[in-house]
Amino acid sequence: MSDEQMSSGARLDDVCARNYDPLPVTLVRGRGVYVWDKEGKRYLDMMSAYSAVSHGHTHPVLVAALIEQAHRLAIVSRAFDTDRLTPFLARACAMTGMDQALPMNTGAEAVETALKAARKWAYRIKGVAEDKCEIIACEGNFHGRTLGAVALSTEPQYRDGFGPFMPGVRIVPFGDAEALERAITPNTAAFIVEPMQGEAGIRIPPAGYLARCAEICRAHRVLLIADEVQTGLGRTGRMLACDHEGVRPDGVVLGKALGGGLLPVSLFLASRELMSVFTPGDHGSTFGGNPLAAAVGLAALEVLENERLIERSAELGAYLLDGLRRIVHPAIREVRGKGLWCGVEFDPRLLRARDVAERLVEAGILTKDTRGTVIRFAPPLVIEKAELDWALDTFQRVLDSMTHPRGAQTA
Ligand SMILES: *Cc1c(COP(=O)(O)O)cnc(C)c1O
């Protein structure tokens, strides 16, 4: 490494892999729904780190829990029990209606855990012949970036150059329950699904879809695994997005907001029968379930209840969706959402979502385009109505200024 790179004069592109293309802003501080850059400019965070910051930035109760636990005991590995893990998992199980939980760190790791559990269940309990197990996933899914999660992906860029992939994956269209039924074979272990697709651009399936999938899975003895890493913990206005249809899956994956915006904390939660396939030594994680993460995760669940964040998401989400639907611009194709989780889809011939995101950053709103055509609005659930009003006004103003789009492709 050169002297220049060693000094603080190095630029991100000099020293960091180019696996992201960040919007042009360098953040230094955050509090609640706001973050500030090096120059002291304030931004409203309408992105919440893909829902990891549902509690808002540096929530004082969560920071206090983190510091208190950091002073007491932080990491011991799962070779030993701690006084923090059981209360955390008990709370998480109670709040989601699941029997047991397996702690990991990132969402993708908890997805891997779900896949391993499903496969072992298929062999040991359902009776699928060794190495014949199949998993069904949805077109357009996002389950993370590990090789197992990428094996489920239908996004060419996420797969290109990373093969060969885990076999035994079948893909069905999202939102089509009958296609799921047709894809099931005697070797099917599980159907893994985001109840509403996040990275695909806030895609909400037809009403009744998930309930019908649950029926089909039950009838064919296939596990239903809900990846609620992004939709869970109140983001869509219910504790789990599954709750909108009264569906109780066999397994649930949680992450992102579970860390209270401070740490990576994830869980695979399941029925006792499904979790029973794991025996000591089968699966694990050095950091998963550490007392620091458990203390923060428990506090994050408590704050969710104490501050009525789920109810806020439902109420203010309806307000945000209504406000976005009132915004007029010829390039807007569709506005959709559930809870404080909305997507605005643009006609790419008229406006590029990335250009809109860049203009919004200039105007003081942080958000992110997804799949090229959608802008996502997913603020911390602690946001106030007046802040939403400001965001809606600013969004309309930015779109008005883009009537002659910068860099848009012509039809
Ligand atoms: C973000 C996300 C993941 C992956 O979580 P990481 O913490 O980034 O590994 C998995 N599933 C869904 C639905 C997600 O949105």
The ligand as a Gaussian input file, in Angstrom:
#p B3LYP/6-31G(d) Opt

LIG

0 1
 C      -31.371000      -8.016000       2.956000
 C      -32.062000      -9.307000       2.761000
 C      -31.386000     -10.524000       2.983000
 C      -29.919000     -10.601000       3.300000
 O      -29.570000      -9.969000       4.496000
 P      -28.021000      -9.618000       4.759000
 O      -28.008000      -9.166000       6.186000
 O      -27.655000      -8.547000       3.784000
 O      -27.249000     -10.863000       4.541000
 C      -32.115000     -11.707000       2.869000
 N      -33.406000     -11.687000       2.548000
 C      -34.090000     -10.537000       2.312000
 C      -35.547000     -10.592000       1.984000
 C      -33.437000      -9.306000       2.392000
 O      -34.089000      -8.180000       2.123000

